[in-house]
Structure formats: structure tokens, C-alpha cells
Amino acid sequence: MMESKSIYMPKAVISICNSITLNIWDIRHGVNDEVLVGLNNENPQWCTLHDTDNEGCYFVYADVRYSLLDAMKLI
């Protein structure tokens, strides 16, 4: 888990509105791929990645489905 988020930058973000972003902090590859996501700088949680044939990968956070295609990668 992250000790201090101030020294970390998200890998990608999904914009929800002008003051809220869903930050993707990390991706864990394995039998069940997961992403570490959280709103703004709140405590993140691990969400399972699901794959579809025509829509790409998505995850569910707070009962809402988010596609990785909507994420903006940060450099």
C-alpha cells in the first residue's frame, strides 16, 4: 500500500466532473488483474478488471462501471 500519496503520481485518471477525478494508482497483473483506484486523494481500493470482447477492460468502483478506454494516461 502507498505510504504517502504526495510522492506518487497516478498512472491514469478518469475525469468525473471539474473537481473530481478517479485516479488509477497501480495495476496488478495476475490470475485476476486488478487496479488500485480512488477518488481524488482519498484512500484507494483494489478493483477487479473485467474484459469484454468489444468494449475493452472495465472495473466497477462505487457501483459504477468505468472503462479503461475512458482513462487518460499521465506521463
N, CA, C and O atoms as a GROMACS GRO file, in nm:
protein
  300
    1MET      N    1   0.083  -0.117   0.000
    1MET     CA    2   0.000   0.000   0.000
    1MET      C    3   0.088   0.124   0.000
    1MET      O    4   0.204   0.118   0.041
    2MET      N    5   0.034   0.233  -0.045
    2MET     CA    6   0.111   0.356  -0.054
    2MET      C    7   0.127   0.418   0.084
    2MET      O    8   0.031   0.426   0.160
    3GLU      N    9   0.250   0.462   0.116
    3GLU     CA   10   0.274   0.526   0.244
    3GLU      C   11   0.232   0.671   0.241
    3GLU      O   12   0.162   0.718   0.331
    4SER      N   13   0.273   0.743   0.138
    4SER     CA   14   0.238   0.884   0.126
    4SER      C   15   0.206   0.912  -0.020
    4SER      O   16   0.294   0.905  -0.105
    5LYS      N   17   0.082   0.944  -0.048
    5LYS     CA   18   0.041   0.966  -0.186
    5LYS      C   19   0.104   1.092  -0.245
    5LYS      O   20   0.107   1.107  -0.367
    6SER      N   21   0.155   1.181  -0.161
    6SER     CA   22   0.211   1.305  -0.212
    6SER      C   23   0.335   1.282  -0.299
    6SER      O   24   0.367   1.365  -0.383
    7ILE      N   25   0.405   1.170  -0.279
    7ILE     CA   26   0.523   1.143  -0.360
    7ILE      C   27   0.490   1.058  -0.481
    7ILE      O   28   0.577   1.034  -0.565
    8TYR      N   29   0.366   1.012  -0.492
    8TYR     CA   30   0.324   0.930  -0.604
    8TYR      C   31   0.236   1.010  -0.698
    8TYR      O   32   0.165   1.103  -0.657
    9MET      N   33   0.242   0.973  -0.825
    9MET     CA   34   0.152   1.031  -0.923
    9MET      C   35   0.064   0.918  -0.976
    9MET      O   36   0.112   0.807  -0.996
   10PRO      N   37  -0.063   0.944  -1.000
   10PRO     CA   38  -0.147   0.839  -1.058
   10PRO      C   39  -0.094   0.800  -1.197
   10PRO      O   40  -0.032   0.881  -1.266
   11LYS      N   41  -0.118   0.675  -1.235
   11LYS     CA   42  -0.079   0.630  -1.368
   11LYS      C   43  -0.176   0.681  -1.473
   11LYS      O   44  -0.138   0.704  -1.588
   12ALA      N   45  -0.302   0.697  -1.433
   12ALA     CA   46  -0.406   0.744  -1.524
   12ALA      C   47  -0.520   0.803  -1.443
   12ALA      O   48  -0.531   0.778  -1.323
   13VAL      N   49  -0.604   0.882  -1.508
   13VAL     CA   50  -0.720   0.941  -1.441
   13VAL      C   51  -0.843   0.932  -1.532
   13VAL      O   52  -0.831   0.932  -1.654
   14ILE      N   53  -0.959   0.924  -1.470
   14ILE     CA   54  -1.086   0.934  -1.540
   14ILE      C   55  -1.156   1.056  -1.481
   14ILE      O   56  -1.183   1.060  -1.361
   15SER      N   57  -1.186   1.153  -1.564
   15SER     CA   58  -1.250   1.276  -1.518
   15SER      C   59  -1.399   1.250  -1.497
   15SER      O   60  -1.468   1.202  -1.586
   16ILE      N   61  -1.447   1.283  -1.378
   16ILE     CA   62  -1.588   1.266  -1.347
   16ILE      C   63  -1.661   1.400  -1.358
   16ILE      O   64  -1.770   1.407  -1.415
   17CYS      N   65  -1.601   1.506  -1.305
   17CYS     CA   66  -1.652   1.642  -1.323
   17CYS      C   67  -1.534   1.736  -1.306
   17CYS      O   68  -1.419   1.691  -1.299
   18ASN      N   69  -1.559   1.867  -1.299
   18ASN     CA   70  -1.447   1.961  -1.296
   18ASN      C   71  -1.366   1.957  -1.167
   18ASN      O   72  -1.256   2.011  -1.163
   19SER      N   73  -1.418   1.894  -1.061
   19SER     CA   74  -1.344   1.889  -0.935
   19SER      C   75  -1.320   1.748  -0.882
   19SER      O   76  -1.264   1.731  -0.774
   20ILE      N   77  -1.363   1.647  -0.956
   20ILE     CA   78  -1.346   1.509  -0.911
   20ILE      C   79  -1.284   1.425  -1.022
   20ILE      O   80  -1.332   1.425  -1.136
   21THR      N   81  -1.178   1.354  -0.987
   21THR     CA   82  -1.120   1.256  -1.079
   21THR      C   83  -1.110   1.121  -1.010
   21THR      O   84  -1.094   1.114  -0.888
   22LEU      N   85  -1.120   1.017  -1.088
   22LEU     CA   86  -1.099   0.882  -1.039
   22LEU      C   87  -0.956   0.847  -1.077
   22LEU      O   88  -0.926   0.827  -1.195
   23ASN      N   89  -0.867   0.840  -0.978
   23ASN     CA   90  -0.726   0.817  -1.003
   23ASN      C   91  -0.695   0.668  -1.005
   23ASN      O   92  -0.739   0.593  -0.918
   24ILE      N   93  -0.620   0.627  -1.105
   24ILE     CA   94  -0.572   0.488  -1.113
   24ILE      C   95  -0.427   0.492  -1.069
   24ILE      O   96  -0.340   0.541  -1.140
   25TRP      N   97  -0.402   0.439  -0.949
   25TRP     CA   98  -0.270   0.447  -0.887
   25TRP      C   99  -0.178   0.334  -0.929
   25TRP      O  100  -0.057   0.353  -0.942
   26ASP      N  101  -0.234   0.215  -0.951
   26ASP     CA  102  -0.150   0.099  -0.982
   26ASP      C  103  -0.232  -0.007  -1.052
   26ASP      O  104  -0.355  -0.010  -1.042
   27ILE      N  105  -0.163  -0.095  -1.124
   27ILE     CA  106  -0.225  -0.210  -1.190
   27ILE      C  107  -0.151  -0.334  -1.145
   27ILE      O  108  -0.028  -0.340  -1.152
   28ARG      N  109  -0.225  -0.433  -1.099
   28ARG     CA  110  -0.165  -0.557  -1.052
   28ARG      C  111  -0.207  -0.668  -1.149
   28ARG      O  112  -0.326  -0.698  -1.164
   29HIS      N  113  -0.106  -0.728  -1.214
   29HIS     CA  114  -0.132  -0.836  -1.309
   29HIS      C  115  -0.119  -0.970  -1.238
   29HIS      O  116  -0.032  -0.988  -1.154
   30GLY      N  117  -0.206  -1.062  -1.274
   30GLY     CA  118  -0.205  -1.195  -1.214
   30GLY      C  119  -0.320  -1.275  -1.269
   30GLY      O  120  -0.370  -1.248  -1.379
   31VAL      N  121  -0.364  -1.374  -1.192
   31VAL     CA  122  -0.479  -1.455  -1.234
   31VAL      C  123  -0.601  -1.364  -1.248
   31VAL      O  124  -0.674  -1.372  -1.347
   32ASN      N  125  -0.622  -1.277  -1.150
   32ASN     CA  126  -0.728  -1.176  -1.157
   32ASN      C  127  -0.661  -1.040  -1.158
   32ASN      O  128  -0.612  -0.994  -1.055
   33ASP      N  129  -0.658  -0.975  -1.274
   33ASP     CA  130  -0.597  -0.842  -1.284
   33ASP      C  131  -0.679  -0.743  -1.203
   33ASP      O  132  -0.802  -0.750  -1.200
   34GLU      N  133  -0.609  -0.650  -1.135
   34GLU     CA  134  -0.676  -0.552  -1.052
   34GLU      C  135  -0.615  -0.413  -1.074
   34GLU      O  136  -0.500  -0.400  -1.115
   35VAL      N  137  -0.694  -0.312  -1.044
   35VAL     CA  138  -0.645  -0.174  -1.047
   35VAL      C  139  -0.669  -0.113  -0.909
   35VAL      O  140  -0.768  -0.143  -0.843
   36LEU      N  141  -0.577  -0.027  -0.868
   36LEU     CA  142  -0.589   0.045  -0.742
   36LEU      C  143  -0.645   0.184  -0.775
   36LEU      O  144  -0.575   0.266  -0.835
   37VAL      N  145  -0.770   0.209  -0.736
   37VAL     CA  146  -0.837   0.334  -0.774
   37VAL      C  147  -0.895   0.405  -0.653
   37VAL      O  148  -0.928   0.342  -0.552
   38GLY      N  149  -0.907   0.537  -0.665
   38GLY     CA  150  -0.968   0.617  -0.560
   38GLY      C  151  -1.006   0.754  -0.612
   38GLY      O  152  -0.946   0.804  -0.708
   39LEU      N  153  -1.105   0.815  -0.551
   39LEU     CA  154  -1.148   0.949  -0.589
   39LEU      C  155  -1.051   1.053  -0.534
   39LEU      O  156  -1.015   1.049  -0.416
   40ASN      N  157  -1.008   1.145  -0.620
   40ASN     CA  158  -0.914   1.250  -0.583
   40ASN      C  159  -0.799   1.190  -0.502
   40ASN      O  160  -0.729   1.102  -0.553
   41ASN      N  161  -0.777   1.234  -0.380
   41ASN     CA  162  -0.669   1.179  -0.299
   41ASN      C  163  -0.719   1.099  -0.180
   41ASN      O  164  -0.649   1.086  -0.080
   42GLU      N  165  -0.841   1.045  -0.191
   42GLU     CA  166  -0.894   0.959  -0.086
   42GLU      C  167  -0.824   0.824  -0.090
   42GLU      O  168  -0.755   0.792  -0.186
   43ASN      N  169  -0.842   0.745   0.015
   43ASN     CA  170  -0.780   0.614   0.021
   43ASN      C  171  -0.828   0.527  -0.094
   43ASN      O  172  -0.949   0.508  -0.110
   44PRO      N  173  -0.736   0.474  -0.174
   44PRO     CA  174  -0.775   0.391  -0.288
   44PRO      C  175  -0.810   0.249  -0.246
   44PRO      O  176  -0.778   0.205  -0.136
   45GLN      N  177  -0.877   0.178  -0.335
   45GLN     CA  178  -0.910   0.038  -0.311
   45GLN      C  179  -0.885  -0.041  -0.438
   45GLN      O  180  -0.888   0.013  -0.549
   46TRP      N  181  -0.861  -0.171  -0.421
   46TRP     CA  182  -0.837  -0.260  -0.535
   46TRP      C  183  -0.970  -0.300  -0.597
   46TRP      O  184  -1.062  -0.340  -0.526
   47CYS      N  185  -0.979  -0.290  -0.730
   47CYS     CA  186  -1.098  -0.332  -0.805
   47CYS      C  187  -1.055  -0.431  -0.913
   47CYS      O  188  -0.952  -0.413  -0.977
   48THR      N  189  -1.133  -0.534  -0.932
   48THR     CA  190  -1.104  -0.637  -1.032
   48THR      C  191  -1.131  -0.584  -1.172
   48THR      O  192  -1.232  -0.518  -1.196
   49LEU      N  193  -1.039  -0.613  -1.263
   49LEU     CA  194  -1.058  -0.578  -1.404
   49LEU      C  195  -1.137  -0.688  -1.473
   49LEU      O  196  -1.110  -0.807  -1.453
   50HIS      N  197  -1.233  -0.649  -1.553
   50HIS     CA  198  -1.312  -0.743  -1.632
   50HIS      C  199  -1.287  -0.713  -1.779
   50HIS      O  200  -1.270  -0.597  -1.817
   51ASP      N  201  -1.283  -0.817  -1.861
   51ASP     CA  202  -1.254  -0.799  -2.004
   51ASP      C  203  -1.377  -0.836  -2.086
   51ASP      O  204  -1.443  -0.937  -2.060
   52THR      N  205  -1.408  -0.753  -2.185
   52THR     CA  206  -1.516  -0.783  -2.279
   52THR      C  207  -1.457  -0.788  -2.419
   52THR      O  208  -1.351  -0.732  -2.445
   53ASP      N  209  -1.526  -0.854  -2.508
   53ASP     CA  210  -1.475  -0.868  -2.645
   53ASP      C  211  -1.479  -0.737  -2.723
   53ASP      O  212  -1.387  -0.708  -2.800
   54ASN      N  213  -1.584  -0.658  -2.704
   54ASN     CA  214  -1.599  -0.539  -2.788
   54ASN      C  215  -1.580  -0.406  -2.716
   54ASN      O  216  -1.567  -0.303  -2.782
   55GLU      N  217  -1.577  -0.405  -2.582
   55GLU     CA  218  -1.566  -0.279  -2.509
   55GLU      C  219  -1.433  -0.264  -2.435
   55GLU      O  220  -1.413  -0.161  -2.370
   56GLY      N  221  -1.345  -0.357  -2.443
   56GLY     CA  222  -1.218  -0.349  -2.370
   56GLY      C  223  -1.236  -0.384  -2.223
   56GLY      O  224  -1.334  -0.447  -2.185
   57CYS      N  225  -1.142  -0.343  -2.141
   57CYS     CA  226  -1.144  -0.374  -1.998
   57CYS      C  227  -1.221  -0.267  -1.921
   57CYS      O  228  -1.223  -0.150  -1.959
   58TYR      N  229  -1.285  -0.311  -1.813
   58TYR     CA  230  -1.355  -0.219  -1.725
   58TYR      C  231  -1.343  -0.267  -1.582
   58TYR      O  232  -1.309  -0.383  -1.557
   59PHE      N  233  -1.371  -0.178  -1.488
   59PHE     CA  234  -1.376  -0.213  -1.347
   59PHE      C  235  -1.498  -0.144  -1.286
   59PHE      O  236  -1.550  -0.049  -1.343
   60VAL      N  237  -1.541  -0.192  -1.170
   60VAL     CA  238  -1.656  -0.135  -1.102
   60VAL      C  239  -1.607  -0.070  -0.973
   60VAL      O  240  -1.545  -0.135  -0.889
   61TYR      N  241  -1.635   0.060  -0.959
   61TYR     CA  242  -1.599   0.135  -0.838
   61TYR      C  243  -1.723   0.208  -0.790
   61TYR      O  244  -1.786   0.281  -0.867
   62ALA      N  245  -1.759   0.189  -0.664
   62ALA     CA  246  -1.880   0.251  -0.605
   62ALA      C  247  -2.003   0.222  -0.689
   62ALA      O  248  -2.084   0.311  -0.716
   63ASP      N  249  -2.017   0.098  -0.730
   63ASP     CA  250  -2.132   0.050  -0.808
   63ASP      C  251  -2.147   0.116  -0.944
   63ASP      O  252  -2.256   0.113  -1.002
   64VAL      N  253  -2.041   0.175  -0.997
   64VAL     CA  254  -2.042   0.235  -1.130
   64VAL      C  255  -1.934   0.167  -1.213
   64VAL      O  256  -1.823   0.143  -1.166
   65ARG      N  257  -1.968   0.137  -1.336
   65ARG     CA  258  -1.875   0.069  -1.428
   65ARG      C  259  -1.793   0.174  -1.505
   65ARG      O  260  -1.849   0.263  -1.568
   66TYR      N  261  -1.660   0.161  -1.499
   66TYR     CA  262  -1.569   0.253  -1.567
   66TYR      C  263  -1.483   0.175  -1.665
   66TYR      O  264  -1.426   0.072  -1.630
   67SER      N  265  -1.474   0.223  -1.786
   67SER     CA  266  -1.392   0.159  -1.889
   67SER      C  267  -1.251   0.217  -1.885
   67SER      O  268  -1.234   0.337  -1.864
   68LEU      N  269  -1.152   0.133  -1.906
   68LEU     CA  270  -1.015   0.183  -1.915
   68LEU      C  271  -0.995   0.266  -2.041
   68LEU      O  272  -0.900   0.344  -2.049
   69LEU      N  273  -1.083   0.251  -2.139
   69LEU     CA  274  -1.076   0.333  -2.260
   69LEU      C  275  -1.103   0.480  -2.229
   69LEU      O  276  -1.064   0.568  -2.305
   70ASP      N  277  -1.172   0.508  -2.116
   70ASP     CA  278  -1.202   0.646  -2.077
   70ASP      C  279  -1.089   0.710  -1.998
   70ASP      O  280  -1.092   0.830  -1.971
   71ALA      N  281  -0.990   0.631  -1.960
   71ALA     CA  282  -0.882   0.683  -1.875
   71ALA      C  283  -0.780   0.760  -1.959
   71ALA      O  284  -0.750   0.722  -2.072
   72MET      N  285  -0.728   0.868  -1.900
   72MET     CA  286  -0.621   0.946  -1.963
   72MET      C  287  -0.491   0.909  -1.894
   72MET      O  288  -0.476   0.927  -1.773
   73LYS      N  289  -0.397   0.857  -1.972
   73LYS     CA  290  -0.267   0.818  -1.917
   73LYS      C  291  -0.186   0.944  -1.886
   73LYS      O  292  -0.182   1.038  -1.965
   74LEU      N  293  -0.122   0.943  -1.768
   74LEU     CA  294  -0.036   1.054  -1.729
   74LEU      C  295   0.108   1.018  -1.754
   74LEU      O  296   0.150   0.904  -1.734
   75ILE      N  297   0.184   1.116  -1.797
   75ILE     CA  298   0.326   1.090  -1.826
   75ILE      C  299   0.409   1.120  -1.704
   75ILE      O  300   0.531   1.105  -1.708
   0.00000   0.00000   0.00000
